[in-house]
Amino acid sequence: MQQPAGLFTRSRTGVARFTAMLLRGLLLTIALPSAGMAADLGVIAAAALKGNTAKYVILDSRSKADWESGHIPGAIQFFWDSYTRTDGKGVQYSSLPPQELAAAFAKLGIDEKTPLVVYGDADKSWGSEGFSVWLFTWLGHKGSIRLLNGGIQSWRAQNLLLVKGAEKPAAARALYKFEVKPQYIVTTEEVQNNKGAFTLIDTRSTFEWLKGKIPGAVHIPWEDFYTGKDRHPLSAAELKKLLAKHNVDSSRPIVYYCLGGVRSAYAWTVHQLAGLPEARNYKGGWAAWEKRAGQ
């Protein structure tokens, strides 16, 4: 039987509309990760981690002395100064090249799919736990990354077990296959050549800020990115309020920087946990900017 022309036209139009809707939905699904949370990143409460420590490799991002004074059982000491150095351009506190980082992670028994829990104290360590989170995210870590909400303070507050002294880690080797994610960093050249494309936030101390800053930057000390007695990261609402207080539009791309990328990485981590749009960490920071400006 011959189908009426009008019916055929309406049917074809309906199929076209359905196909267009399907494609739009697919494109939205693909686009979401680039604007939202980095990798499989989240927070975990001390109560949730208790009894489940065997599921994760736990990284203590404090100094060796603080780690030895009391750490979560089995936690590996993972402080920022072991993964940075002065680079070939004389820039201090530069993160190690991806190949060296991958080799270091492998020696700790970590591969790219290993579930991680990271904690620190959001204090003396300069937010090293945020640097650890950023470092793995930058290398394209595929396993889950959880930040212990409230850090070592929350663990202590619940009188959970801590181990003192140097705990020898179990002998383990792995192969870490990295896939660098350039969308989580910014170079000095990009900062110089793309003024106005993003908001620069300087997370250093007021003293450092007054001594010199990148033109156009907004000053928000990194300590403002945590709150409470346990120094837990700001919630999404709290972070939006903080940024608005400094006239920062949270819907525009943001670049965080400090002296070498550690404190700014903490701010970046809080930003990512809040699910806000694009943010980058200027891993060279003020140290790289001063070198560039002096050339």
Backbone as JSON, one array per atom type, in Angstrom:
{
  "sequence": "MQQPAGLFTRSRTGVARFTAMLLRGLLLTIALPSAGMAADLGVIAAAALKGNTAKYVILDSRSKADWESGHIPGAIQFFWDSYTRTDGKGVQYSSLPPQELAAAFAKLGIDEKTPLVVYGDADKSWGSEGFSVWLFTWLGHKGSIRLLNGGIQSWRAQNLLLVKGAEKPAAARALYKFEVKPQYIVTTEEVQNNKGAFTLIDTRSTFEWLKGKIPGAVHIPWEDFYTGKDRHPLSAAELKKLLAKHNVDSSRPIVYYCLGGVRSAYAWTVHQLAGLPEARNYKGGWAAWEKRAGQ",
  "N": [[0.85, -1.2, 0.0], [0.51, 2.21, -0.83], [2.04, 4.82, 0.91], [0.56, 7.78, 2.23], [1.6, 10.97, 1.04], [1.8, 13.18, 2.79], [1.85, 11.97, 5.31], [4.21, 10.57, 5.14], [6.03, 12.66, 4.96], [5.65, 13.92, 7.45], [6.45, 11.84, 9.1], [9.12, 11.51, 8.37], [10.08, 14.0, 9.16], [9.67, 13.82, 11.88], [11.46, 11.76, 12.57], [13.85, 13.04, 11.92], [13.84, 15.12, 13.78], [13.92, 13.64, 16.15], [16.41, 12.38, 15.83], [18.08, 14.62, 15.88], [17.64, 15.53, 18.48], [18.67, 13.37, 19.89], [21.36, 13.5, 19.14], [22.06, 15.98, 20.23], [21.77, 15.41, 22.94], [23.76, 13.48, 23.21], [26.03, 14.99, 22.64], [25.97, 16.79, 24.78], [26.39, 15.03, 26.88], [28.99, 14.21, 26.33], [30.35, 16.6, 26.61], [30.13, 17.36, 29.27], [32.17, 16.35, 31.22], [34.45, 18.02, 30.78], [33.77, 20.46, 31.81], [33.09, 20.04, 34.4], [33.79, 18.14, 37.31], [37.15, 17.11, 37.9], [38.59, 14.11, 36.75], [37.96, 11.08, 38.67], [37.06, 12.29, 41.26], [36.66, 13.06, 44.69], [35.41, 13.48, 48.09], [36.06, 11.81, 51.22], [34.8, 10.64, 54.28], [36.18, 10.32, 57.59], [34.97, 8.3, 59.11], [33.93, 6.7, 57.1], [36.23, 5.82, 55.85], [37.46, 4.34, 57.82], [37.93, 0.98, 58.54], [37.84, 0.36, 55.9], [40.28, 0.7, 54.81], [41.93, -1.05, 53.45], [41.06, -1.06, 50.87], [42.18, 0.97, 49.54], [45.13, 2.78, 48.42], [46.75, 4.72, 50.66], [47.74, 8.02, 51.01], [49.84, 10.05, 52.82], [50.19, 13.34, 52.97], [51.88, 15.0, 54.38], [54.87, 16.34, 56.0], [57.85, 14.32, 56.54], [58.54, 14.21, 59.24], [56.12, 14.89, 60.51], [54.54, 12.8, 59.59], [55.82, 10.62, 60.82], [55.24, 11.19, 63.45], [52.67, 10.41, 63.81], [50.46, 8.6, 61.96], [47.87, 7.45, 59.68], [47.28, 3.98, 59.76], [49.34, 2.15, 57.58], [49.58, 4.19, 55.76], [51.31, 5.93, 53.18], [54.08, 8.05, 53.15], [53.96, 11.1, 51.49], [55.05, 13.72, 50.46], [55.15, 17.07, 49.13], [57.72, 18.13, 48.56], [59.31, 16.06, 47.75], [58.67, 15.6, 45.19], [59.2, 17.69, 43.58], [61.52, 20.05, 42.11], [64.29, 22.29, 41.38], [64.11, 23.43, 38.14], [65.5, 23.12, 34.74], [65.52, 25.74, 33.86], [66.01, 27.16, 36.06], [63.85, 27.57, 37.7], [62.35, 27.34, 40.76], [60.85, 24.75, 42.79], [59.53, 23.27, 40.85], [57.38, 20.84, 39.49], [58.24, 17.4, 39.08], [59.17, 15.89, 35.91], [56.64, 14.18, 33.94], [57.42, 11.49, 33.28], [59.28, 10.82, 35.28], [57.72, 11.12, 37.55], [55.82, 9.1, 37.13], [57.46, 6.85, 37.33], [58.23, 7.06, 40.0], [55.75, 6.75, 41.28], [55.18, 4.15, 40.55], [57.11, 2.72, 41.97], [56.04, 2.88, 44.45], [54.07, 1.11, 44.34], [51.84, 1.9, 42.98], [49.57, 2.06, 40.35], [47.98, 3.42, 37.37], [45.31, 2.91, 37.82], [44.86, 2.57, 40.46], [42.96, 2.89, 43.41], [42.89, 5.81, 45.37], [43.42, 7.43, 48.53], [43.88, 10.56, 49.85], [45.44, 12.56, 52.3], [46.07, 15.35, 54.52], [47.06, 18.14, 56.48], [46.19, 20.62, 55.94], [47.66, 22.86, 56.66], [50.57, 23.2, 58.08], [51.77, 21.85, 56.01], [51.37, 23.33, 53.76], [49.11, 22.84, 52.24], [49.65, 20.5, 50.91], [48.27, 18.15, 50.37], [46.38, 18.88, 48.49], [48.07, 19.43, 46.37], [49.0, 16.86, 45.86], [46.65, 15.61, 44.97], [46.16, 17.15, 42.66], [48.48, 16.55, 41.19], [48.26, 13.79, 40.52], [45.88, 13.93, 39.06], [46.63, 15.56, 36.95], [48.38, 13.81, 35.64], [46.58, 12.12, 34.55], [45.21, 10.19, 36.09], [43.32, 7.23, 36.44], [42.03, 5.77, 38.37], [39.93, 6.06, 41.33], [40.1, 9.07, 43.26], [40.25, 10.17, 46.45], [39.8, 12.7, 48.79], [40.57, 12.98, 52.14], [38.14, 14.15, 54.16], [38.58, 16.87, 56.15], [41.03, 15.97, 56.88], [43.94, 14.8, 58.73], [43.13, 15.81, 61.12], [40.38, 15.23, 61.41], [40.48, 12.49, 61.63], [41.87, 12.14, 64.01], [40.07, 13.38, 65.74], [38.08, 11.53, 66.05], [39.26, 9.68, 67.53], [40.63, 7.6, 66.27], [42.81, 4.91, 65.25], [46.29, 5.61, 65.19], [49.55, 5.34, 63.83], [52.82, 5.45, 65.03], [56.18, 6.51, 64.29], [58.56, 5.27, 61.82], [57.04, 3.52, 59.42], [57.55, 0.66, 57.64], [56.89, 0.32, 54.27], [55.05, -2.17, 52.42], [56.81, -4.27, 50.17], [56.49, -3.47, 46.88], [55.86, -3.22, 43.4], [54.9, -1.51, 40.46], [53.43, -0.62, 37.27], [53.1, 2.5, 36.04], [50.99, 3.97, 33.89], [50.85, 6.89, 32.32], [48.85, 9.67, 31.2], [49.08, 12.65, 30.25], [47.2, 15.49, 31.19], [46.72, 18.37, 29.77], [44.85, 20.36, 30.2], [44.7, 21.01, 32.83], [46.74, 22.59, 33.65], [48.67, 25.64, 33.3], [50.84, 27.55, 31.29], [53.67, 29.82, 31.55], [53.89, 31.33, 29.25], [51.28, 31.21, 28.27], [49.95, 32.63, 30.25], [51.07, 35.12, 29.87], [50.33, 35.72, 27.2], [47.59, 35.52, 26.99], [45.99, 37.36, 28.35], [43.15, 38.35, 30.1], [41.66, 36.25, 29.21], [41.19, 34.54, 31.23], [40.61, 34.5, 34.81], [43.04, 35.43, 37.09], [44.08, 34.12, 40.14], [45.79, 34.83, 42.99], [47.19, 32.96, 45.43], [48.96, 33.31, 47.48], [50.57, 34.52, 50.55], [49.67, 37.63, 52.21], [51.91, 39.23, 52.6], [53.7, 38.26, 50.63], [52.21, 38.91, 48.37], [52.16, 41.72, 48.47], [54.79, 42.27, 47.92], [55.07, 41.75, 45.25], [53.22, 40.95, 42.27], [51.39, 39.16, 39.71], [50.29, 41.08, 37.02], [46.92, 42.22, 37.14], [45.95, 40.18, 38.7], [43.89, 38.65, 41.27], [43.78, 38.72, 44.78], [43.52, 36.04, 46.92], [44.16, 34.46, 49.74], [45.42, 31.12, 50.23], [44.57, 29.85, 52.54], [41.98, 30.64, 52.88], [40.44, 28.86, 51.56], [39.7, 26.7, 53.01], [37.88, 25.58, 55.95], [36.55, 25.6, 59.36], [37.23, 23.66, 62.41], [38.55, 21.32, 61.75], [39.61, 22.01, 59.38], [38.4, 21.58, 56.79], [37.76, 21.36, 53.22], [36.18, 24.1, 51.45], [32.67, 24.12, 50.78], [30.68, 23.88, 47.75], [28.84, 26.02, 47.71], [30.0, 27.72, 49.62], [32.45, 28.27, 48.42], [31.66, 29.61, 46.08], [30.58, 31.87, 47.26], [32.87, 32.97, 48.44], [34.42, 33.59, 46.17], [32.72, 35.4, 44.89], [32.76, 37.43, 46.75], [35.19, 38.56, 46.23], [34.75, 39.61, 43.8], [34.97, 37.81, 41.69], [34.05, 36.11, 38.86], [32.64, 33.08, 38.88], [31.86, 31.58, 36.75], [33.57, 31.94, 34.69], [36.75, 30.94, 33.2], [39.33, 30.08, 35.5], [42.56, 30.69, 36.84], [44.75, 29.49, 39.2], [47.46, 30.52, 41.28], [50.59, 30.37, 43.08], [53.64, 30.5, 44.87], [55.08, 28.28, 43.85], [53.21, 26.43, 42.99], [52.04, 24.7, 44.84], [50.36, 25.56, 47.08], [48.46, 26.8, 45.48], [47.53, 24.59, 44.12], [46.07, 23.35, 46.06], [43.91, 25.14, 46.32], [42.95, 24.83, 43.73], [42.12, 22.14, 43.86], [40.0, 22.31, 45.71], [38.29, 23.86, 44.19], [37.74, 22.08, 42.08], [36.48, 20.01, 43.49], [34.19, 21.33, 44.18], [32.86, 21.37, 41.83], [32.85, 23.44, 40.0], [33.1, 25.43, 36.93], [35.77, 25.4, 34.44], [39.13, 25.32, 35.67], [42.58, 26.04, 36.26], [45.91, 25.14, 37.26], [48.67, 27.1, 37.84], [51.52, 25.83, 37.53], [54.14, 26.64, 37.54], [54.07, 29.08, 38.75], [54.71, 32.05, 40.78], [57.46, 31.9, 40.94], [58.25, 31.04, 38.4], [57.19, 33.11, 36.88], [58.69, 35.35, 37.71], [61.21, 34.64, 36.77], [60.74, 34.66, 34.03], [60.01, 37.31, 33.61], [62.4, 38.52, 34.1], [64.01, 38.04, 31.98]],
  "CA": [[0.0, 0.0, 0.0], [1.3, 3.43, -0.92], [1.87, 5.7, 2.07], [0.24, 9.17, 1.86], [2.78, 11.84, 1.02], [1.85, 14.02, 3.99], [2.24, 11.14, 6.42], [5.63, 10.27, 4.95], [6.78, 13.87, 5.29], [5.61, 14.11, 8.91], [7.24, 10.77, 9.7], [10.52, 11.82, 8.14], [10.4, 15.15, 10.0], [9.75, 13.34, 13.26], [12.73, 11.03, 12.7], [14.92, 14.02, 11.91], [13.83, 15.81, 15.06], [14.38, 12.68, 17.17], [17.85, 12.21, 15.64], [18.74, 15.85, 16.34], [17.59, 15.53, 19.95], [19.6, 12.34, 20.34], [22.72, 14.01, 18.96], [22.28, 17.03, 21.22], [21.96, 14.75, 24.23], [25.06, 12.83, 23.18], [27.05, 16.04, 22.73], [25.96, 17.31, 26.14], [27.0, 14.02, 27.72], [30.43, 14.23, 26.09], [30.92, 17.88, 27.02], [30.06, 17.58, 30.71], [33.38, 16.18, 32.01], [35.42, 19.1, 30.64], [33.35, 21.62, 32.59], [32.8, 19.67, 35.78], [34.81, 17.65, 38.21], [38.29, 16.45, 37.26], [38.79, 12.7, 37.03], [37.01, 10.53, 39.63], [37.54, 13.0, 42.43], [35.64, 13.31, 45.7], [35.89, 13.47, 49.47], [35.66, 10.66, 52.01], [34.8, 10.93, 55.71], [37.02, 9.42, 58.39], [34.15, 7.15, 59.48], [33.79, 5.84, 55.92], [37.52, 5.22, 55.56], [37.72, 3.35, 58.87], [37.47, -0.36, 58.19], [37.95, 0.17, 54.45], [41.6, 1.17, 54.4], [42.55, -2.03, 52.53], [40.56, -0.83, 49.51], [42.89, 2.11, 48.95], [46.48, 3.19, 48.8], [46.56, 5.96, 51.41], [48.9, 8.9, 50.91], [49.96, 11.09, 53.85], [50.89, 14.41, 52.26], [52.61, 15.87, 55.31], [56.32, 16.12, 56.05], [58.25, 13.04, 57.13], [58.48, 14.34, 60.7], [54.72, 14.82, 60.92], [54.1, 11.43, 59.31], [56.36, 9.74, 61.85], [54.64, 11.51, 64.74], [51.39, 9.73, 63.89], [49.77, 8.55, 60.66], [46.89, 6.39, 59.5], [48.0, 2.73, 59.49], [49.58, 1.8, 56.19], [49.69, 5.37, 54.9], [52.62, 6.2, 52.61], [54.45, 9.46, 53.22], [53.93, 11.61, 50.11], [55.14, 15.17, 50.64], [55.39, 17.75, 47.86], [59.12, 18.44, 48.24], [59.95, 14.89, 47.13], [58.2, 15.5, 43.81], [59.53, 18.95, 42.92], [62.93, 20.44, 42.14], [64.6, 23.43, 40.52], [64.22, 22.88, 36.78], [66.62, 23.57, 33.92], [65.47, 27.2, 33.69], [66.26, 27.79, 37.35], [62.58, 27.79, 38.4], [62.25, 26.5, 41.95], [59.6, 24.04, 43.14], [58.87, 22.77, 39.66], [57.05, 19.42, 39.6], [59.08, 16.52, 38.27], [58.57, 15.53, 34.61], [55.7, 13.06, 34.04], [58.09, 10.18, 33.26], [59.87, 10.58, 36.6], [56.61, 10.94, 38.49], [55.25, 7.77, 36.9], [58.4, 5.87, 37.87], [58.15, 7.17, 41.45], [54.49, 6.16, 41.7], [55.28, 2.71, 40.36], [57.9, 2.17, 43.08], [55.16, 2.84, 45.62], [53.04, 0.11, 44.08], [50.66, 2.59, 42.46], [49.4, 2.18, 38.91], [47.03, 4.47, 37.03], [43.96, 2.53, 38.2], [44.83, 2.35, 41.91], [42.12, 3.83, 44.19], [43.73, 6.56, 46.3], [42.92, 8.37, 49.53], [44.93, 11.52, 50.17], [45.12, 13.44, 53.42], [47.13, 16.21, 55.03], [46.6, 18.91, 57.64], [45.8, 21.94, 55.43], [48.29, 23.85, 57.53], [52.02, 23.25, 57.96], [52.2, 21.25, 54.74], [51.03, 24.26, 52.68], [48.09, 22.27, 51.37], [50.3, 19.48, 50.07], [47.3, 17.14, 49.95], [45.81, 19.37, 47.24], [49.1, 19.24, 45.35], [49.01, 15.43, 45.52], [45.45, 15.37, 44.15], [46.38, 17.77, 41.35], [49.55, 15.85, 40.49], [47.72, 12.57, 39.93], [44.89, 14.32, 38.06], [47.4, 16.05, 35.8], [48.92, 12.65, 34.93], [45.48, 11.35, 33.98], [44.9, 9.02, 36.92], [42.03, 6.65, 36.1], [41.39, 5.27, 39.58], [39.29, 7.08, 42.15], [40.95, 9.87, 44.15], [39.42, 10.7, 47.51], [40.46, 13.55, 49.78], [39.99, 12.74, 53.46], [37.5, 15.39, 54.57], [39.06, 17.26, 57.47], [42.41, 15.52, 57.03], [44.37, 14.06, 59.92], [42.38, 16.34, 62.26], [39.12, 14.5, 61.53], [40.82, 11.14, 62.08], [42.2, 12.26, 65.44], [38.88, 13.79, 66.48], [37.29, 10.34, 66.32], [40.13, 8.78, 68.31], [40.96, 6.42, 65.47], [44.19, 4.45, 65.43], [47.42, 6.23, 64.5], [50.8, 4.62, 63.97], [53.96, 6.35, 65.18], [57.45, 5.99, 63.81], [58.69, 4.94, 60.4], [56.41, 2.25, 59.07], [58.12, 0.19, 56.38], [55.83, -0.1, 53.35], [55.2, -3.48, 51.8], [57.53, -4.22, 48.89], [55.55, -3.57, 45.76], [56.21, -2.45, 42.21], [53.81, -1.47, 39.48], [53.73, 0.16, 36.07], [52.14, 3.6, 35.97], [50.82, 4.48, 32.53], [50.28, 8.23, 32.45], [48.3, 10.37, 30.04], [49.06, 14.02, 30.74], [46.01, 16.29, 30.88], [47.17, 19.76, 29.73], [43.79, 21.31, 30.58], [44.77, 21.3, 34.26], [47.88, 23.46, 33.93], [48.84, 26.78, 32.41], [52.26, 27.9, 31.19], [53.99, 31.24, 31.66], [53.58, 31.94, 27.95], [49.82, 31.36, 28.19], [49.58, 33.72, 31.16], [51.49, 36.37, 29.22], [49.71, 35.98, 25.9], [46.13, 35.38, 27.0], [45.43, 38.22, 29.4], [41.71, 38.58, 29.91], [40.98, 35.0, 28.86], [40.85, 33.89, 32.5], [40.87, 35.27, 36.02], [44.19, 34.96, 37.86], [43.92, 34.24, 41.59], [47.04, 34.68, 43.71], [46.86, 32.33, 46.71], [50.06, 33.48, 48.43], [50.31, 35.35, 51.72], [49.57, 39.07, 51.95], [53.28, 39.73, 52.52], [54.21, 37.92, 49.29], [51.4, 39.67, 47.42], [52.58, 43.11, 48.48], [56.13, 42.35, 47.33], [54.97, 41.65, 43.79], [52.14, 40.08, 41.8], [51.15, 39.16, 38.27], [49.31, 42.13, 36.72], [45.53, 41.83, 36.96], [45.57, 39.08, 39.59], [43.07, 38.88, 42.46], [44.43, 38.06, 45.91], [42.72, 35.26, 47.88], [45.09, 33.52, 50.37], [44.97, 29.74, 50.13], [43.91, 29.45, 53.78], [40.56, 30.95, 52.79], [39.76, 27.79, 50.83], [39.24, 25.68, 53.96], [37.15, 26.16, 57.07], [36.25, 24.7, 60.47], [38.33, 23.19, 63.27], [39.29, 20.27, 61.06], [40.13, 22.62, 58.15], [37.89, 20.86, 55.61], [37.62, 22.25, 52.05], [34.91, 24.81, 51.31], [31.62, 23.52, 49.95], [30.44, 24.63, 46.51], [28.19, 27.29, 48.05], [30.97, 28.56, 50.32], [33.46, 28.72, 47.46], [31.03, 30.62, 45.23], [30.46, 33.08, 48.08], [34.22, 33.53, 48.58], [34.81, 34.18, 44.88], [31.87, 36.57, 44.66], [33.24, 38.47, 47.67], [36.34, 39.18, 45.58], [34.3, 40.0, 42.46], [35.41, 36.82, 40.71], [32.95, 35.4, 38.19], [32.99, 31.66, 38.92], [31.49, 30.92, 35.49], [34.67, 32.15, 33.75], [37.95, 30.15, 33.53], [40.15, 30.62, 36.59], [43.91, 30.15, 37.02], [45.27, 29.71, 40.55], [48.92, 30.45, 41.36], [51.27, 30.76, 44.33], [55.06, 30.61, 44.57], [55.54, 27.18, 43.0], [52.14, 25.55, 42.55], [51.54, 23.8, 45.89], [49.18, 26.16, 47.7], [47.46, 27.0, 44.43], [46.96, 23.28, 43.8], [45.03, 23.11, 47.07], [42.76, 25.93, 45.89], [42.44, 24.16, 42.52], [41.41, 20.93, 44.29], [38.73, 22.74, 46.3], [37.5, 24.3, 43.03], [37.28, 20.88, 41.38], [35.52, 19.31, 44.35], [32.95, 22.11, 44.15], [32.21, 21.16, 40.54], [32.76, 24.68, 39.24], [33.69, 25.35, 35.59], [37.21, 25.26, 34.2], [40.18, 25.95, 36.47], [43.91, 25.51, 35.99], [46.94, 25.45, 38.25], [49.91, 27.6, 37.24], [52.48, 25.04, 38.3], [55.38, 27.39, 37.66], [53.78, 30.1, 39.74], [55.46, 33.29, 40.84], [58.88, 31.59, 40.69], [58.42, 31.02, 36.95], [56.87, 34.43, 36.36], [59.85, 36.23, 37.96], [62.29, 34.25, 35.83], [60.34, 35.1, 32.7], [60.04, 38.77, 33.57], [63.77, 38.99, 34.19], [64.77, 37.7, 30.77]],
  "C": [[0.88, 1.24, 0.0], [0.98, 4.34, 0.27], [1.56, 7.11, 1.61], [1.45, 10.06, 2.01], [2.91, 12.65, 2.29], [2.33, 13.24, 5.19], [3.73, 10.83, 6.36], [6.49, 11.46, 5.37], [6.84, 14.1, 6.79], [6.47, 13.08, 9.61], [8.73, 11.06, 9.56], [10.98, 13.0, 9.01], [10.56, 14.73, 11.45], [11.05, 12.6, 13.53], [13.89, 12.0, 12.78], [15.02, 14.75, 13.24], [14.35, 14.91, 16.18], [15.89, 12.49, 17.09], [18.61, 13.42, 16.15], [18.77, 15.91, 17.85], [18.57, 14.53, 20.52], [21.04, 12.82, 20.26], [23.04, 15.1, 19.96], [22.54, 16.44, 22.59], [23.32, 14.11, 24.33], [26.17, 13.85, 23.35], [27.13, 16.62, 24.14], [26.64, 16.33, 27.09], [28.51, 14.03, 27.56], [31.05, 15.48, 26.66], [30.99, 18.07, 28.52], [31.38, 17.42, 31.46], [34.35, 17.34, 31.92], [35.05, 20.31, 31.47], [33.16, 21.3, 34.06], [34.01, 19.17, 36.52], [35.91, 16.9, 37.47], [38.36, 15.0, 37.69], [37.66, 12.15, 37.91], [37.43, 11.05, 40.99], [36.4, 13.27, 43.4], [36.26, 13.36, 47.08], [35.39, 12.19, 50.16], [35.78, 11.02, 53.48], [35.66, 9.91, 56.44], [36.25, 8.15, 58.76], [34.0, 6.17, 58.33], [35.11, 5.14, 55.59], [37.87, 4.14, 56.58], [37.13, 2.0, 58.46], [37.54, -0.66, 56.71], [39.32, 0.58, 53.92], [42.27, 0.24, 53.4], [42.12, -1.82, 51.09], [41.38, 0.22, 48.77], [44.39, 2.07, 49.24], [46.3, 4.57, 49.42], [47.85, 6.77, 51.4], [48.82, 9.99, 51.97], [50.81, 12.21, 53.26], [51.56, 15.42, 53.18], [54.1, 15.56, 55.26], [56.63, 14.77, 56.71], [58.15, 13.08, 58.64], [57.05, 14.23, 61.2], [54.15, 13.43, 60.69], [54.56, 10.48, 60.4], [55.73, 9.99, 63.22], [53.26, 10.87, 64.91], [50.65, 9.77, 62.58], [48.77, 7.41, 60.64], [47.64, 5.1, 59.13], [48.11, 2.43, 58.0], [49.77, 2.98, 55.25], [51.14, 5.6, 54.46], [52.91, 7.69, 52.69], [54.66, 10.0, 51.81], [53.91, 13.13, 50.16], [55.6, 15.83, 49.35], [56.86, 17.94, 47.53], [59.88, 17.26, 47.65], [59.61, 14.78, 45.64], [58.35, 16.81, 43.05], [61.04, 19.17, 42.97], [63.11, 21.71, 41.31], [64.84, 22.9, 39.11], [65.38, 23.49, 36.0], [66.65, 25.06, 33.67], [65.73, 27.94, 34.99], [65.01, 28.11, 38.13], [62.47, 26.81, 39.55], [60.88, 25.84, 42.06], [58.83, 23.56, 41.92], [58.59, 21.28, 39.81], [57.92, 18.61, 38.67], [58.38, 16.22, 36.94], [57.67, 14.3, 34.77], [56.37, 11.68, 34.08], [58.68, 9.83, 34.63], [58.79, 10.37, 37.66], [56.02, 9.54, 38.36], [56.15, 6.68, 37.47], [58.35, 5.87, 39.4], [56.87, 6.53, 41.98], [54.56, 4.64, 41.62], [56.06, 2.05, 41.5], [57.09, 2.07, 44.36], [54.04, 1.81, 45.47], [51.75, 0.7, 43.53], [50.65, 2.53, 40.93], [48.27, 3.17, 38.64], [45.59, 4.16, 37.42], [43.8, 2.34, 39.71], [43.91, 3.36, 42.61], [42.98, 4.5, 45.27], [42.89, 7.34, 47.31], [44.09, 9.26, 49.93], [44.5, 12.34, 51.38], [46.34, 14.26, 53.82], [46.62, 16.9, 56.27], [46.1, 20.29, 57.24], [46.39, 23.04, 56.29], [49.78, 23.89, 57.26], [52.53, 22.73, 56.62], [51.9, 22.13, 53.53], [49.99, 23.69, 51.72], [48.63, 21.21, 50.44], [49.34, 18.41, 49.6], [46.63, 17.56, 48.65], [46.79, 19.21, 46.09], [49.14, 17.78, 44.9], [47.83, 15.09, 44.61], [45.65, 15.92, 42.74], [47.41, 17.0, 40.54], [49.04, 14.6, 39.79], [46.69, 12.89, 38.84], [45.59, 14.79, 36.79], [47.96, 14.89, 34.97], [47.83, 11.73, 34.39], [45.13, 10.1, 34.76], [43.48, 8.54, 36.65], [41.3, 6.08, 37.31], [40.74, 6.4, 40.36], [40.32, 7.78, 43.03], [40.02, 10.49, 45.18], [40.28, 11.51, 48.48], [39.77, 13.31, 51.11], [39.45, 14.06, 53.99], [37.89, 15.75, 56.01], [40.45, 16.74, 57.79], [42.69, 14.74, 58.3], [43.6, 14.53, 61.15], [41.08, 15.55, 62.49], [39.36, 13.08, 62.03], [41.11, 11.14, 63.58], [40.96, 12.55, 66.27], [38.0, 12.6, 66.84], [38.08, 9.28, 67.06], [40.43, 7.48, 67.57], [42.46, 6.14, 65.55], [45.18, 5.22, 64.56], [48.67, 5.42, 64.8], [51.94, 5.62, 64.06], [55.24, 5.69, 64.68], [57.41, 5.66, 62.33], [58.13, 3.56, 60.15], [56.91, 1.82, 57.71], [57.01, -0.29, 55.45], [56.1, -1.47, 52.77], [55.89, -3.34, 50.45], [56.55, -4.43, 47.74], [56.04, -2.72, 44.6], [55.04, -2.54, 41.24], [54.31, -0.74, 38.25], [52.67, 1.25, 35.99], [52.11, 4.17, 34.56], [50.12, 5.83, 32.61], [49.78, 8.76, 31.11], [48.07, 11.82, 30.46], [47.82, 14.78, 30.26], [46.39, 17.78, 30.92], [46.12, 20.77, 30.16], [43.83, 21.67, 32.06], [45.98, 22.14, 34.64], [47.85, 24.66, 32.98], [50.32, 27.14, 32.42], [52.44, 29.41, 31.34], [53.62, 31.97, 30.37], [52.07, 32.17, 27.8], [49.35, 32.5, 29.08], [49.92, 35.06, 30.52], [50.64, 36.72, 28.01], [48.19, 35.92, 25.88], [45.49, 36.17, 28.13], [43.97, 38.52, 29.09], [40.94, 37.32, 29.58], [40.57, 34.24, 30.11], [41.15, 34.83, 33.65], [42.02, 34.64, 36.79], [43.92, 35.17, 39.35], [45.23, 33.89, 42.27], [46.72, 34.17, 45.12], [47.97, 32.46, 47.75], [49.64, 34.34, 49.62], [50.22, 36.82, 51.32], [50.95, 39.69, 51.8], [53.87, 39.47, 51.14], [53.5, 38.76, 48.23], [51.87, 41.12, 47.32], [53.97, 43.31, 47.88], [56.1, 42.31, 45.81], [53.91, 40.66, 43.37], [52.06, 40.14, 40.28], [50.07, 40.2, 37.99], [47.91, 41.58, 36.48], [45.05, 40.73, 37.88], [44.71, 39.56, 40.76], [43.71, 38.11, 43.61], [43.42, 37.37, 46.82], [43.69, 34.24, 48.5], [44.54, 32.1, 50.39], [44.25, 29.25, 51.37], [42.41, 29.74, 53.77], [39.76, 29.85, 52.11], [39.4, 26.6, 51.72], [38.6, 26.36, 55.15], [36.96, 25.13, 58.17], [37.48, 24.28, 61.25], [39.19, 22.13, 62.59], [39.85, 20.74, 59.71], [39.7, 21.82, 56.9], [37.68, 21.85, 54.46], [36.23, 22.89, 52.0], [33.93, 24.0, 50.46], [31.46, 24.37, 48.69], [29.83, 26.0, 46.81], [29.17, 28.25, 48.72], [32.03, 29.1, 49.37], [32.89, 29.8, 46.54], [30.91, 31.95, 45.98], [31.81, 33.77, 48.23], [34.64, 34.24, 47.3], [34.01, 35.44, 44.6], [32.31, 37.74, 45.53], [34.4, 39.24, 47.06], [36.04, 39.56, 44.13], [34.84, 39.09, 41.36], [34.19, 36.09, 40.16], [33.31, 33.92, 38.09], [32.6, 30.91, 37.64], [32.57, 31.08, 34.42], [35.86, 31.28, 34.15], [38.8, 30.86, 34.58], [41.51, 29.92, 36.6], [44.37, 30.51, 38.43], [46.8, 29.65, 40.51], [49.39, 30.83, 42.75], [52.74, 30.92, 43.98], [55.51, 29.53, 43.6], [54.47, 26.19, 42.61], [51.58, 24.62, 43.58], [50.27, 24.36, 46.53], [48.07, 26.39, 46.68], [46.8, 25.69, 44.02], [45.89, 22.91, 44.82], [43.76, 23.86, 46.69], [42.11, 25.3, 44.66], [41.62, 22.93, 42.9], [40.06, 21.27, 44.89], [37.77, 23.16, 45.18], [36.92, 23.08, 42.31], [36.24, 20.12, 42.19], [34.17, 20.0, 44.35], [32.21, 21.96, 42.83], [32.03, 22.42, 39.72], [33.4, 24.52, 37.86], [35.21, 25.43, 35.61], [38.13, 26.03, 35.15], [41.5, 25.27, 36.15], [44.86, 25.9, 37.12], [48.19, 25.91, 37.51], [51.05, 26.97, 38.02], [53.85, 25.71, 38.41], [55.28, 28.49, 38.69], [54.66, 31.34, 39.66], [56.94, 33.06, 40.55], [59.16, 31.6, 39.2], [58.17, 32.4, 36.35], [58.04, 35.39, 36.55], [61.0, 35.91, 37.02], [61.99, 34.76, 34.44], [60.46, 36.61, 32.58], [61.45, 39.31, 33.56], [64.59, 38.72, 32.96], [64.89, 38.88, 29.81]]
}
